[in-house]
Amino acid sequence: MAPGVLWWDFDGTLVNRPVMWAEVALRLLERHAPDLHVTADEMTALVFTGMPWHRFDHAHPDLNTADSWWAAVYRRYVEIFSTLGCPWLATAPALAALRDDILDSSAYEVFEDVRPALARARAAGWRSLIVSNHVPELEALVDDLQLTPYFEAVVSSGVVGYEKPHHRLFDEALRLTGAGGPIWMIGDNPAADCAPVCAMGHQAVLIRSATPGAFERQASDLIGALDVIGLQRHP
């Protein structure tokens, strides 16, 4: 196959940091309200709604700076702490600590297959972009994880103002991709990553899914995804 462009999801595809939005809030509670017993499941349910990325059908171009985007996230945490009966926890230093925690690159685990897969794609002449629902500082986070050399661009919903599967986020990825060659999306979410890219006339591979048949093309890991796409192995 002639070289083309790979669009890579970030969280759950390249790195592992499950339930991080609940995790940072629970850590804050442990530090400042240790007698308030909130389970991980309870906190996960609370952070599962109300964040900017939960309304993929709603644009937020008004959140066009990192500070304005984070202000929207902070408002949701204020609501959560109020629901839990501890609104006093939502101080400016506490919320800033949440942000620092999310942006701490040491808390992210880069999957073992990431660098070998990215190196193989590069050796085969394929270009790579990250296309992700993530924080405005995603580009800096990718750099901190020493993954920047593999990517031409980082497309984050926190900058673009649209969340996958909204077509406007993929339109921005397409603008940065330019013309020429096939486009393949590699991601761990069939609805947000794979289906919308295929609807645009491109291709996708679902990875790291425990559900057989969740998407028409699946692979257990990134190396398997490249095999599905047809990238040649190099010695």
Contacts in CASP RR format, 6 or more apart in sequence:
PFRMAT RR
TARGET T0000
AUTHOR 0000-0000-0000
METHOD contacts of the structure
MODEL  1
MAPGVLWWDFDGTLVNRPVMWAEVALRLLERHAPDLHVTADEMTALVFTG
MPWHRFDHAHPDLNTADSWWAAVYRRYVEIFSTLGCPWLATAPALAALRD
DILDSSAYEVFEDVRPALARARAAGWRSLIVSNHVPELEALVDDLQLTPY
FEAVVSSGVVGYEKPHHRLFDEALRLTGAGGPIWMIGDNPAADCAPVCAM
GHQAVLIRSATPGAFERQASDLIGALDVIGLQRHP
1 182 0 8 1.000
1 229 0 8 1.000
1 230 0 8 1.000
1 231 0 8 1.000
2 181 0 8 1.000
2 182 0 8 1.000
3 124 0 8 1.000
3 125 0 8 1.000
3 126 0 8 1.000
3 127 0 8 1.000
3 181 0 8 1.000
4 125 0 8 1.000
4 126 0 8 1.000
4 127 0 8 1.000
4 180 0 8 1.000
4 181 0 8 1.000
4 182 0 8 1.000
4 183 0 8 1.000
4 184 0 8 1.000
5 126 0 8 1.000
5 127 0 8 1.000
5 128 0 8 1.000
5 129 0 8 1.000
5 177 0 8 1.000
5 181 0 8 1.000
5 182 0 8 1.000
5 183 0 8 1.000
5 184 0 8 1.000
6 121 0 8 1.000
6 126 0 8 1.000
6 127 0 8 1.000
6 128 0 8 1.000
6 129 0 8 1.000
6 183 0 8 1.000
6 184 0 8 1.000
6 185 0 8 1.000
6 186 0 8 1.000
6 229 0 8 1.000
7 128 0 8 1.000
7 129 0 8 1.000
7 130 0 8 1.000
7 131 0 8 1.000
7 173 0 8 1.000
7 177 0 8 1.000
7 183 0 8 1.000
7 184 0 8 1.000
7 185 0 8 1.000
7 186 0 8 1.000
7 197 0 8 1.000
8 14 0 8 1.000
8 128 0 8 1.000
8 129 0 8 1.000
8 130 0 8 1.000
8 131 0 8 1.000
8 151 0 8 1.000
8 185 0 8 1.000
8 186 0 8 1.000
8 187 0 8 1.000
9 130 0 8 1.000
9 131 0 8 1.000
9 132 0 8 1.000
9 185 0 8 1.000
9 186 0 8 1.000
9 187 0 8 1.000
9 188 0 8 1.000
9 189 0 8 1.000
9 193 0 8 1.000
10 130 0 8 1.000
10 132 0 8 1.000
10 134 0 8 1.000
10 138 0 8 1.000
10 142 0 8 1.000
11 17 0 8 1.000
11 20 0 8 1.000
11 132 0 8 1.000
11 133 0 8 1.000
11 134 0 8 1.000
12 111 0 8 1.000
12 187 0 8 1.000
12 188 0 8 1.000
12 208 0 8 1.000
13 111 0 8 1.000
13 186 0 8 1.000
13 187 0 8 1.000
13 188 0 8 1.000
13 193 0 8 1.000
13 207 0 8 1.000
13 208 0 8 1.000
13 222 0 8 1.000
14 110 0 8 1.000
14 111 0 8 1.000
14 114 0 8 1.000
14 130 0 8 1.000
14 147 0 8 1.000
15 108 0 8 1.000
15 109 0 8 1.000
15 110 0 8 1.000
15 111 0 8 1.000
15 114 0 8 1.000
15 145 0 8 1.000
16 108 0 8 1.000
16 109 0 8 1.000
16 111 0 8 1.000
17 23 0 8 1.000
17 107 0 8 1.000
17 108 0 8 1.000
17 109 0 8 1.000
19 40 0 8 1.000
19 44 0 8 1.000
20 102 0 8 1.000
20 107 0 8 1.000
21 47 0 8 1.000
21 51 0 8 1.000
21 102 0 8 1.000
22 40 0 8 1.000
22 43 0 8 1.000
22 44 0 8 1.000
22 46 0 8 1.000
22 47 0 8 1.000
23 40 0 8 1.000
24 98 0 8 1.000
24 101 0 8 1.000
24 102 0 8 1.000
25 43 0 8 1.000
25 46 0 8 1.000
25 47 0 8 1.000
25 77 0 8 1.000
25 80 0 8 1.000
25 98 0 8 1.000
26 38 0 8 1.000
26 40 0 8 1.000
26 43 0 8 1.000
27 101 0 8 1.000
28 89 0 8 1.000
28 94 0 8 1.000
28 97 0 8 1.000
28 98 0 8 1.000
29 36 0 8 1.000
29 38 0 8 1.000
29 84 0 8 1.000
29 86 0 8 1.000
29 89 0 8 1.000
32 89 0 8 1.000
32 94 0 8 1.000
33 86 0 8 1.000
33 89 0 8 1.000
36 84 0 8 1.000
36 86 0 8 1.000
38 84 0 8 1.000
43 80 0 8 1.000
46 80 0 8 1.000
46 83 0 8 1.000
46 84 0 8 1.000
47 76 0 8 1.000
47 80 0 8 1.000
48 54 0 8 1.000
50 76 0 8 1.000
50 79 0 8 1.000
51 72 0 8 1.000
51 73 0 8 1.000
51 76 0 8 1.000
52 60 0 8 1.000
52 63 0 8 1.000
52 69 0 8 1.000
52 72 0 8 1.000
52 73 0 8 1.000
52 157 0 8 1.000
52 158 0 8 1.000
52 163 0 8 1.000
53 133 0 8 1.000
53 157 0 8 1.000
53 163 0 8 1.000
55 163 0 8 1.000
56 162 0 8 1.000
56 163 0 8 1.000
56 164 0 8 1.000
56 165 0 8 1.000
56 166 0 8 1.000
56 192 0 8 1.000
57 166 0 8 1.000
59 161 0 8 1.000
59 162 0 8 1.000
59 166 0 8 1.000
59 168 0 8 1.000
60 69 0 8 1.000
60 72 0 8 1.000
60 161 0 8 1.000
60 162 0 8 1.000
61 161 0 8 1.000
62 68 0 8 1.000
63 69 0 8 1.000
63 71 0 8 1.000
63 72 0 8 1.000
63 158 0 8 1.000
63 161 0 8 1.000
64 161 0 8 1.000
65 136 0 8 1.000
66 135 0 8 1.000
66 136 0 8 1.000
66 137 0 8 1.000
69 135 0 8 1.000
69 136 0 8 1.000
69 158 0 8 1.000
70 99 0 8 1.000
70 136 0 8 1.000
73 99 0 8 1.000
74 90 0 8 1.000
74 95 0 8 1.000
74 98 0 8 1.000
77 90 0 8 1.000
77 95 0 8 1.000
77 98 0 8 1.000
78 87 0 8 1.000
78 90 0 8 1.000
81 87 0 8 1.000
81 88 0 8 1.000
81 89 0 8 1.000
81 90 0 8 1.000
82 90 0 8 1.000
101 107 0 8 1.000
102 135 0 8 1.000
103 135 0 8 1.000
103 137 0 8 1.000
103 140 0 8 1.000
103 141 0 8 1.000
105 141 0 8 1.000
105 144 0 8 1.000
105 145 0 8 1.000
108 141 0 8 1.000
108 145 0 8 1.000
110 145 0 8 1.000
110 147 0 8 1.000
111 221 0 8 1.000
111 222 0 8 1.000
113 221 0 8 1.000
113 222 0 8 1.000
113 223 0 8 1.000
114 147 0 8 1.000
114 222 0 8 1.000
115 147 0 8 1.000
115 150 0 8 1.000
116 222 0 8 1.000
116 223 0 8 1.000
117 221 0 8 1.000
117 222 0 8 1.000
117 223 0 8 1.000
117 225 0 8 1.000
117 226 0 8 1.000
118 128 0 8 1.000
118 147 0 8 1.000
118 150 0 8 1.000
119 150 0 8 1.000
120 223 0 8 1.000
120 226 0 8 1.000
120 231 0 8 1.000
120 233 0 8 1.000
120 234 0 8 1.000
121 128 0 8 1.000
121 150 0 8 1.000
121 226 0 8 1.000
121 231 0 8 1.000
122 128 0 8 1.000
122 150 0 8 1.000
123 234 0 8 1.000
124 231 0 8 1.000
124 232 0 8 1.000
124 234 0 8 1.000
126 231 0 8 1.000
127 152 0 8 1.000
127 177 0 8 1.000
128 150 0 8 1.000
128 151 0 8 1.000
128 152 0 8 1.000
129 151 0 8 1.000
129 152 0 8 1.000
129 153 0 8 1.000
129 154 0 8 1.000
129 155 0 8 1.000
129 173 0 8 1.000
129 176 0 8 1.000
129 177 0 8 1.000
130 138 0 8 1.000
130 142 0 8 1.000
130 151 0 8 1.000
130 153 0 8 1.000
130 154 0 8 1.000
130 155 0 8 1.000
130 156 0 8 1.000
131 155 0 8 1.000
131 164 0 8 1.000
131 169 0 8 1.000
131 170 0 8 1.000
131 173 0 8 1.000
131 185 0 8 1.000
132 138 0 8 1.000
132 154 0 8 1.000
132 155 0 8 1.000
132 156 0 8 1.000
132 157 0 8 1.000
132 164 0 8 1.000
133 156 0 8 1.000
133 157 0 8 1.000
133 158 0 8 1.000
133 163 0 8 1.000
133 164 0 8 1.000
133 169 0 8 1.000
133 192 0 8 1.000
134 141 0 8 1.000
134 156 0 8 1.000
134 157 0 8 1.000
134 158 0 8 1.000
135 141 0 8 1.000
135 156 0 8 1.000
135 158 0 8 1.000
136 156 0 8 1.000
136 158 0 8 1.000
136 159 0 8 1.000
138 154 0 8 1.000
138 156 0 8 1.000
138 158 0 8 1.000
138 159 0 8 1.000
139 148 0 8 1.000
139 154 0 8 1.000
139 156 0 8 1.000
142 148 0 8 1.000
142 151 0 8 1.000
142 154 0 8 1.000
152 176 0 8 1.000
153 173 0 8 1.000
153 176 0 8 1.000
155 169 0 8 1.000
155 172 0 8 1.000
155 173 0 8 1.000
155 176 0 8 1.000
157 163 0 8 1.000
157 164 0 8 1.000
157 169 0 8 1.000
160 168 0 8 1.000
160 169 0 8 1.000
160 172 0 8 1.000
161 168 0 8 1.000
161 169 0 8 1.000
162 168 0 8 1.000
162 169 0 8 1.000
162 172 0 8 1.000
163 169 0 8 1.000
164 170 0 8 1.000
164 189 0 8 1.000
164 192 0 8 1.000
164 193 0 8 1.000
164 196 0 8 1.000
165 191 0 8 1.000
165 192 0 8 1.000
165 193 0 8 1.000
165 195 0 8 1.000
165 196 0 8 1.000
166 196 0 8 1.000
167 196 0 8 1.000
167 200 0 8 1.000
170 196 0 8 1.000
170 197 0 8 1.000
170 200 0 8 1.000
174 183 0 8 1.000
174 200 0 8 1.000
177 183 0 8 1.000
182 202 0 8 1.000
182 203 0 8 1.000
183 197 0 8 1.000
183 202 0 8 1.000
183 203 0 8 1.000
184 202 0 8 1.000
184 203 0 8 1.000
184 204 0 8 1.000
184 205 0 8 1.000
184 229 0 8 1.000
185 193 0 8 1.000
185 194 0 8 1.000
185 197 0 8 1.000
185 202 0 8 1.000
185 203 0 8 1.000
185 204 0 8 1.000
185 205 0 8 1.000
186 193 0 8 1.000
186 204 0 8 1.000
186 205 0 8 1.000
186 207 0 8 1.000
186 222 0 8 1.000
186 225 0 8 1.000
187 193 0 8 1.000
187 194 0 8 1.000
187 204 0 8 1.000
187 205 0 8 1.000
187 206 0 8 1.000
187 207 0 8 1.000
187 208 0 8 1.000
188 206 0 8 1.000
188 207 0 8 1.000
188 208 0 8 1.000
188 209 0 8 1.000
189 206 0 8 1.000
190 206 0 8 1.000
190 209 0 8 1.000
190 214 0 8 1.000
190 215 0 8 1.000
193 204 0 8 1.000
193 206 0 8 1.000
194 204 0 8 1.000
194 205 0 8 1.000
194 206 0 8 1.000
194 215 0 8 1.000
194 217 0 8 1.000
195 204 0 8 1.000
195 215 0 8 1.000
197 203 0 8 1.000
197 204 0 8 1.000
198 204 0 8 1.000
203 217 0 8 1.000
203 229 0 8 1.000
204 215 0 8 1.000
204 217 0 8 1.000
205 215 0 8 1.000
205 217 0 8 1.000
205 218 0 8 1.000
205 219 0 8 1.000
205 225 0 8 1.000
205 228 0 8 1.000
205 229 0 8 1.000
206 214 0 8 1.000
206 215 0 8 1.000
206 217 0 8 1.000
206 218 0 8 1.000
206 219 0 8 1.000
207 218 0 8 1.000
207 219 0 8 1.000
207 220 0 8 1.000
207 221 0 8 1.000
207 222 0 8 1.000
207 224 0 8 1.000
207 225 0 8 1.000
208 220 0 8 1.000
208 221 0 8 1.000
209 215 0 8 1.000
209 218 0 8 1.000
212 218 0 8 1.000
217 228 0 8 1.000
218 228 0 8 1.000
219 225 0 8 1.000
219 227 0 8 1.000
219 228 0 8 1.000
END
